């Protein structure tokens, strides 16, 4: 597969494979656009009854490509920030991810390794998520420089557990995610392929029109609860978090010391200065 997302159809199932394994399937605008194109392609194919989304290599997706967006500063605007320009870009990404939820045909995420940050946005946009027990899911940029634009944490977990995740930026394993109801099922890593195939085969035996009507009915309940409006707010907040003083501090940290060092500082629990501040020196980083 030379494309950023591979595509294959067999036995009434379309397989979409995130295909940047050297970058842990990190997300770019190209990935988001291609995802929607392939979801639409599967929906237009009468031979497809169900869509399976998976990741090549060691992970489902480690989120947005921080080398591009944090270290190189892509999408970080000058001090005079245009929130609508930012919103237009990020809302398009959100809508591309959410093509999985809006897809008329059912979607299943097969998660191994990591589905974190923006990668969790993609996985949680699928109708059903099956994880390896040792896989990790979470939204670490909730600590600084991000807000999950799909807003699916609260709709899947409820308020208290969504707050537990987004007020800490912690990750949880597949076993915990299934116990909490964040995902459908967690299985041993060696059994992940078999479990997803069994589920997809069961769905694939149902007529497409039946699948579409059941899914539309369930999704409408979430729309009635204000899902779209929540996503608008979340997408605006995401832009603010990346252009707040603390967000700019994080991006400058990544630009000076590289995104691995910035991420280690963010996730360690070391202080992130309110209102920004001096970027830590190499010596201060090494003190951890």
C-alpha positions as CSV (number, residue, x, y, z in Angstrom):
1,X,0.0,0.0,0.0
2,X,1.6,3.2,-1.2
3,X,-1.4,5.4,-0.1
4,X,-1.7,6.9,3.3
5,X,-4.7,4.7,3.8
6,X,-5.0,1.3,2.2
7,X,-8.3,0.0,0.8
8,X,-9.5,-3.6,0.2
9,X,-12.9,-5.3,-0.2
10,X,-13.5,-8.9,0.4
11,X,-16.5,-10.9,1.7
12,X,-18.8,-7.9,2.0
13,X,-16.3,-6.1,4.1
14,X,-14.2,-3.0,3.3
15,X,-10.9,-2.8,5.1
16,X,-9.4,0.7,5.5
17,X,-5.8,0.6,6.8
18,X,-4.1,3.7,8.2
19,X,-0.7,3.3,6.5
20,X,2.0,5.6,7.9
21,X,3.6,2.9,10.1
22,X,6.9,4.7,10.4
23,X,5.0,7.6,12.1
24,X,2.7,5.3,14.1
25,X,0.0,6.3,11.6
26,X,0.1,9.9,12.7
27,X,-2.6,12.1,11.3
28,X,-2.2,14.8,8.7
29,X,-4.7,16.7,6.6
30,X,-4.0,14.3,3.8
31,X,-4.9,11.4,6.0
32,X,-8.2,13.0,7.1
33,X,-9.2,13.8,3.5
34,X,-8.4,10.3,2.3
35,X,-10.3,8.7,5.2
36,X,-13.5,10.4,4.1
37,X,-12.9,9.6,0.5
38,X,-12.6,5.9,1.3
39,X,-15.6,5.8,3.6
40,X,-17.6,7.4,0.8
41,X,-16.2,4.8,-1.6
42,X,-17.3,2.0,0.7
43,X,-20.8,3.5,1.1
44,X,-21.2,3.7,-2.7
45,X,-20.1,0.1,-3.2
46,X,-23.2,-2.3,-3.1
47,X,-20.8,-5.2,-2.4
48,X,-19.8,-3.6,1.0
49,X,-22.0,-4.2,4.1
50,X,-19.5,-3.2,6.8
51,X,-16.3,-1.1,7.1
52,X,-13.3,-2.2,9.2
53,X,-10.7,0.5,10.1
54,X,-7.3,-0.7,11.3
55,X,-3.7,0.5,11.5
56,X,-0.5,-0.8,9.9
57,X,2.5,-1.5,12.0
58,X,2.8,-1.1,15.8
59,X,-0.3,1.1,16.5
60,X,-3.8,2.1,15.3
61,X,-2.8,5.8,15.5
62,X,-0.7,7.9,17.8
63,X,-2.6,11.1,17.0
64,X,-1.7,14.2,15.0
65,X,1.8,14.3,13.6
66,X,3.5,16.4,16.2
67,X,6.7,16.7,14.3
68,X,4.7,18.6,11.7
69,X,2.3,20.5,13.9
70,X,4.2,21.0,17.1
71,X,7.8,20.9,16.2
72,X,7.5,22.7,12.8
73,X,4.6,24.9,13.9
74,X,2.2,24.1,11.1
75,X,-1.2,25.6,11.8
76,X,0.1,27.7,14.7
77,X,-0.8,31.2,13.8
78,X,1.0,34.5,14.6
79,X,0.0,36.3,17.8
80,X,-2.9,37.9,16.0
81,X,-5.0,34.7,15.8
82,X,-7.9,34.2,13.4
83,X,-10.2,31.7,15.2
84,X,-12.4,31.1,12.2
85,X,-9.5,30.2,10.0
86,X,-8.4,27.7,12.5
87,X,-12.0,26.5,13.0
88,X,-12.4,25.9,9.3
89,X,-9.4,23.6,9.1
90,X,-10.1,21.7,12.3
91,X,-13.8,21.3,11.6
92,X,-13.1,19.9,8.3
93,X,-10.8,17.3,9.9
94,X,-13.5,16.6,12.5
95,X,-16.1,16.1,9.8
96,X,-13.7,13.8,7.9
97,X,-13.1,11.7,11.0
98,X,-16.9,11.7,11.7
99,X,-17.6,10.3,8.3
100,X,-17.1,7.0,10.1
101,X,-20.1,7.9,12.4
102,X,-22.1,9.4,9.6
103,X,-21.4,6.5,7.3
104,X,-24.6,4.8,6.3
105,X,-22.9,1.4,6.7
106,X,-21.5,0.2,10.1
107,X,-17.9,0.9,11.0
108,X,-15.7,-1.1,13.3
109,X,-12.3,0.1,14.7
110,X,-9.7,-2.6,15.4
111,X,-7.3,-1.0,17.9
112,X,-3.9,-2.3,18.7
113,X,-0.9,-0.5,20.2
114,X,-2.2,3.0,20.6
115,X,-5.3,5.0,19.8
116,X,-4.4,8.3,21.5
117,X,-4.9,12.0,21.0
118,X,-6.4,12.5,17.5
119,X,-6.1,8.8,17.0
120,X,-8.7,8.3,19.7
121,X,-11.0,10.8,17.9
122,X,-10.8,8.5,14.8
123,X,-11.4,5.3,16.7
124,X,-14.2,6.7,18.8
125,X,-15.9,8.0,15.7
126,X,-16.5,4.3,14.6
127,X,-19.8,2.6,15.6
128,X,-18.0,-0.2,17.3
129,X,-14.5,-0.4,18.8
130,X,-12.7,-3.7,19.6
131,X,-9.3,-3.3,21.4
132,X,-6.4,-5.5,22.3
133,X,-6.4,-5.8,26.0
134,X,-2.9,-4.2,26.2
135,X,-3.7,-1.4,23.8
136,X,-3.9,2.2,25.1
137,X,-6.5,4.8,24.5
138,X,-6.6,8.4,25.8
139,X,-6.3,12.1,25.0
140,X,-3.1,13.3,26.4
141,X,-3.3,16.8,24.8
142,X,-6.1,17.5,27.3
143,X,-3.2,18.5,29.6
144,X,-2.1,21.2,27.2
145,X,-2.5,22.0,23.4
146,X,-5.7,20.2,22.6
147,X,-9.4,19.5,23.1
148,X,-11.0,16.4,21.5
149,X,-13.0,17.8,18.6
150,X,-15.3,14.9,18.1
151,X,-16.4,15.1,21.7
152,X,-17.1,11.4,21.8
153,X,-15.6,10.8,25.3
154,X,-18.7,12.2,27.0
155,X,-21.1,10.5,24.7
156,X,-19.5,7.2,25.3
157,X,-18.5,7.4,28.9
158,X,-20.9,9.9,30.6
159,X,-19.8,13.0,32.4
160,X,-17.8,11.7,35.3
161,X,-15.6,9.3,33.5
162,X,-15.1,11.7,30.6
163,X,-13.9,14.3,33.2
164,X,-11.6,11.6,34.7
165,X,-10.0,11.2,31.3
166,X,-9.9,14.8,30.1
167,X,-8.9,16.5,33.4
168,X,-5.8,14.3,33.6
169,X,-4.9,13.3,30.0
170,X,-4.3,9.8,31.2
171,X,-4.5,6.7,29.1
172,X,-6.3,3.4,29.9
173,X,-5.8,0.0,28.5
174,X,-8.3,-2.0,26.5
175,X,-9.5,-4.0,29.4
176,X,-10.4,-0.9,31.4
177,X,-11.9,0.8,28.3
178,X,-14.2,-2.1,27.8
179,X,-15.2,-2.3,31.5
180,X,-16.0,1.4,31.4
181,X,-18.1,1.1,28.3
182,X,-15.8,3.3,26.2
183,X,-15.4,0.4,23.7
184,X,-17.4,-2.7,22.9
185,X,-14.8,-5.4,23.7
186,X,-11.2,-6.0,24.7
187,X,-9.5,-9.3,23.8
188,X,-6.0,-10.7,24.0
189,X,-3.8,-9.1,21.3
190,X,-3.4,-12.5,19.6
191,X,-7.2,-12.8,19.3
192,X,-7.9,-9.3,18.0
193,X,-8.1,-10.2,14.3
194,X,-10.4,-13.2,15.0
195,X,-12.7,-11.2,17.2
196,X,-13.1,-8.4,14.7
197,X,-13.6,-10.8,11.8
198,X,-16.3,-12.6,13.7
199,X,-18.2,-9.4,14.5
200,X,-17.8,-8.0,11.0
201,X,-19.0,-11.3,9.5
202,X,-22.1,-11.3,11.7
203,X,-22.9,-7.7,10.6
204,X,-22.2,-8.5,6.9
205,X,-24.9,-11.1,6.8
206,X,-27.6,-8.4,7.4
207,X,-29.1,-6.5,4.4
208,X,-27.6,-3.1,3.9
209,X,-31.0,-1.3,4.1
210,X,-31.6,-2.9,7.6
211,X,-28.2,-1.9,8.8
212,X,-28.7,1.7,7.6
213,X,-32.1,2.1,9.3
214,X,-30.9,0.7,12.6
215,X,-27.8,2.9,12.6
216,X,-29.7,6.1,11.6
217,X,-32.2,5.6,14.4
218,X,-29.5,5.2,17.0
219,X,-27.4,8.1,15.7
220,X,-30.5,10.3,15.7
221,X,-30.8,9.9,19.5
222,X,-27.3,11.4,19.9
223,X,-28.1,14.2,17.5
224,X,-31.1,14.9,19.6
225,X,-28.8,15.3,22.6
226,X,-26.8,18.0,20.8
227,X,-23.8,16.1,19.5
228,X,-23.3,18.5,16.5
229,X,-23.4,21.6,18.7
230,X,-21.0,20.0,21.2
231,X,-18.5,19.3,18.4
232,X,-18.7,23.0,17.2
233,X,-17.8,24.1,20.7
234,X,-15.0,21.5,21.1
235,X,-13.5,22.4,17.8
236,X,-13.4,26.1,18.7
237,X,-11.9,25.2,22.1
238,X,-9.2,23.1,20.4
239,X,-8.1,26.1,18.4
240,X,-8.0,28.2,21.6
241,X,-6.0,25.6,23.5
242,X,-3.3,25.6,20.8
243,X,-3.1,29.5,20.7
244,X,-3.5,30.2,24.4
245,X,-0.3,31.3,26.3
246,X,0.1,27.8,27.6
247,X,-0.5,26.3,24.1
248,X,2.1,28.6,22.6
249,X,4.5,27.7,25.3
250,X,4.1,24.0,24.5
251,X,4.6,24.6,20.8
252,X,7.7,26.7,21.4
253,X,9.0,24.0,23.7
254,X,8.6,21.4,20.9
255,X,10.2,23.7,18.4
256,X,13.3,24.3,20.6
257,X,13.8,20.8,22.1
258,X,11.8,18.5,19.8
259,X,8.3,17.1,20.3
260,X,9.5,14.0,22.2
261,X,10.9,16.2,25.0
262,X,7.8,18.4,25.0
263,X,5.5,15.4,25.2
264,X,7.6,13.9,28.0
265,X,7.3,17.1,30.0
266,X,3.6,17.4,29.4
267,X,2.8,13.8,30.4
268,X,5.1,13.7,33.4
269,X,3.0,16.0,35.4
270,X,5.7,18.6,35.7
271,X,4.4,22.2,35.9
272,X,3.0,23.8,32.8
273,X,3.1,27.6,33.6
274,X,-0.2,29.4,33.7
275,X,0.1,32.2,31.2
276,X,3.1,30.7,29.5
277,X,6.7,31.6,30.5
278,X,10.3,30.8,29.7
279,X,10.9,27.5,27.9
280,X,12.9,25.1,30.1
281,X,16.5,24.8,29.4
282,X,18.2,21.5,28.5
283,X,19.5,21.3,32.0
284,X,16.1,21.7,33.5
285,X,14.7,19.1,31.2
286,X,17.4,16.7,32.2
287,X,16.5,17.2,35.9
288,X,13.3,15.0,35.6
